[in-house]
Amino acid sequence: MCIISMYKIKYLKYKKKYNSAKIELNENTNNYLENLFEKHQGKKSLYAESTPTKFLTYGYIKNSCIDIMIKKLRINKNDTFYDLGSGIGNVCFKISYSTNAISKGYELVESRHNVAKDINNEFSLISNMENKVKLFNEDFTKLKNGIDDATIIFTDSIVFPDNLLKLIENIAYLSPNLRYLISMQKLDDPLNFELIENVPCEASWSTSQINIYKKK
């Protein structure tokens, strides 16, 4: 078999795989993403033995909630979206696919980060999604001097203590290009931010809310 034929066969196999994913996404994006998350979550434990007990409750906000966030904040391809405590990365994947924005997720728990990486390997095969989502198995508190490229910072902060919320507020304040800070838990008397709106939000645990802030 000649080299050209070998490459042609590989190309056709890749094209078939890509077109299959593209068709599913066009038919129902949210269902496709939810099935993708569910498939990969089942492969590994989302909990690490070293994870503090107070952080063992794992939940996620649903795609319907992220759709509301996208509409309210007018998230678009010019944004760089950060998720501090990104878990399996579902918010990042949904944001990037729906808006073409760059998304970056920081997750300290390695087991959750590994699931997110597996999802990203498949997600990256979708047209225009390669390198759209960047995932870091790192402590986001190291970003205490701010994030230069962040235009939107989100955190599913339901179980975060007050001192961690204050640190996130400071990270956001020191981010020069920030448009919005979104926290699932309401900030306690923020010094540098004003609450613009809180919106009901469907999450895996129950109906919750997102709290949207802008710099004063």
N, C-alpha and C positions, 0 to 999 in steps of 0.2 A: 504493500500500500504506500503510495507516495505521501510526502510530508504535507502537501496542500490538502489532500483528502482527509488526513488525520485531523488537521486543524479545522476543516469544514465540519466534520462530525462533532468535534468538541463545541464548535460555535452553535450548531443546531441544537445540541442538548442544552446548552446554556440558554439559548433563545426560548426554547420550549418552557424551561423552568421559569424564566423571567416573565413570559407572557401569561403563564398560569397564575402567578402572583398578581400581575397587573389586572387580570380579569376579576379576580376575587376582590381586589381593592375597589375597583370601579363599581362593583355591584353593591357592596356594603362595607365601607371603610371601618366603621366602629366594630362591627361583628368580626371582621378579619383580625383587627388588632387584639380584640378581647380573646379570640381563639388562640392567637399567637402567644399571648401572655399566659393563658391557662396551660397550653401545651408545655411551655418551658418551666413554669412554676412546679409542675408535677414531677420534674426530673430530680430536683434537689431540695434539701431543706432550706427554708428561708431564714433559719436561725442558727447562730453560731454559739458554741458552748461558752465563749467569752463574752457574749452579749449581756449587758446588765439587765436584770429582771424587769426594771421599769421600761425598757425599750423592747420587750419581747412581743408586745401586741403589735402585729403587723396588719396594716390595712392600706387601702389605696383609694384614691378618688376615681370616679367612673368617667368614661369618655364623654358622657352627656354633660358633666360638670366642666370638663376641659373645653368643650364646645362653647359654653357660656363665657368662660374666661377669655377665649380667643375673640369672641364677639365684643365683649365689654372693653377689652384693652386694645382692640384692633391690632392684634399681633400679626406681623407680616414678615416677608422675606428679609427685611432690613434689621430685624431684631436679633439679638443674641440672648437666649433664654437660659437661665440657670435654675436648677432644682437642687436645693441644699437638703440632703437626706433623700436621695432619689430612689431608694429601694430597687425594684426591678426595672426602673426606667420608663414606666408606662406613660408618665406625663411628658417626658422628653420625646418619646417616639410619636405620640399623638400630636404634640405641638409642631414638630418638624414636618410630619407628613401633611398636616392640614394647612400649614402656613409657609412652608419652605424655609423657615427660620433655622438658624444653627441652635442646637440645644446642647447643654453641658450638664451632666449630673454628677454629684458628689455623694458617694455612699460609703460609710465606714465599715459596715458589716459585709465581710467578704462573700458569704453565701448568697446574699441578695445581689451583690455586684456581679457574681459569676453567672447568675440567671440572666441579668441584664446584658452581659456580654454575649451569651448564647443567642438571645433575642436579636441583638444588634447584628450578629453574623448573618442572620436570615433577612432582617429588615434592610440591611445594606444592599441587597440584591434588587430592591425595588428601584425603579427608574428615578434618578435624581436624589436618591437618599444615601448614597455612599458618602461617608464622612460627614453627614449632617448631624449625627448624634455622637457626642464624645462622652465617654464614661470614665470616671476616676474613682478608684478604690482608696480614697484619701479622706482625711479629716478636714471638713470644710472650715473649721475654726482657724485654720492656717491662713485663710483669706482675710484676716482681720484688717489688713491695710486697704481693703476695697478690691473691686474687680473692674479693671479698665474697660473691658468690652461688654459688660453686662448692661442690657437695656431693661430687662425684666428679671427679677429674682422671686422665685416661688419657694415656699417651704411648707411641707405637710407637718406642721409643728404641734399637732394635737397633744403629744406626750412630752414636749420639750419643757424643761424648767425655765423659770424666769431669767436666770443669768444667761442661758443660751439664747433666749429670745432677744435679750438686750444686745448680745454680741452680733446676732444676725442684723438687728436694726443698725448697728454701727457699721457692719460690712456694707450694707446697702447705702448708708449715708455717704460713705467714702468712695462709692462707685460713681465716677463723674458723669457717665452717660445714662444713668438709670432713669427709666420712665415710671415704673411701678414696682412696688414691693407687695407681694401677696402672701399672707400668712393664714393658715387654717385656724390657728389660735389667735385670738385678739391680743394685740400688743397692750401692755399695761402702761398707760400714760406715756406714750412715746414723745421724746423731746424734739425730734427732728422731722417727724412725719405726721401727716394728718390723714384721718380715715376718710376716704372718698365714698366708699359703699361697702356694705356686706351683702352677700348674695347666697341664697340657699344652694346647697351643693350635695348631689348624691354621692355617697361613699360606700365602701364595702361594709362598713359597720352600721351605718344608719344615714339619715339625712343630717348633713352638717352645714358648714358655710365657709365661704372664702371671704377674707377681709382684705380689701384693696386700699393701699396707701400710696400717697405721693409725698415728695419732700415738701416741707413748708417753705 
